[in-house]
């Protein structure tokens, strides 16, 4: 099975709770659409899980927080900081106990989107032209893919495109309902596959709501866990 979530923001306990709820196994794949770092206080534990224990079953895409970390590292290198200083500053930035250059390089090489025959995954969405048609992904800048918030607008419906699955903005700011994944379904469809939807907004804002949700891409079923349970 394939699953997708976004904006975990260092919440290791809640993510592990979610993995248990979906009975995640070595035969499954979990896509995370950016922002695994910052805000939460368990970044170290989360990175160890994602980059080591689950490295063969997890695909992490670039979010704005990872891009900002990469820019921070670049600024250290441009300032001629030595290796010891770079590692020390990165540990402080990420609020982690340890960090390696291999892990720093991992963040540097994150892709900004993932495309399947039925859907596109991108942290903030995909830029469109004035008629609402998606730009070619090869023409989109990294900054557009991780920062542009136009896709979150409820009234914006992309035209003639694959389903775009995105995060970046907590859905509580869109409809006021905590924990809800927002699906925008095409007319006359059943709703059990990605191609039945225009777009799906999956950032449940766990650092605000205490609720983390994910979507199973094989049948579009939603799963939620709460820190209050």
Secondary structure, DSSP 4 states (H G I P E B T S, - for coil): -EEEE---TT-HHHHHHHHHHTT--TT-EEEE-S--SSSSS-HHHHHHIIIIITTTTEEEPP-HHHHHHHHHHHHHHHTT--HHHHHHHHHHHHT-S---HHHHHHHHT--SEEE-SSEEEESS---B-TTSBBPPGGGS-HHHHHH--GGG-TT---BS--EEEE-SS-THHHHS-TTPPEEEEPTT--SSSGGGEEEEE----HHHHSEEEEEETTTTEEEEEETT-
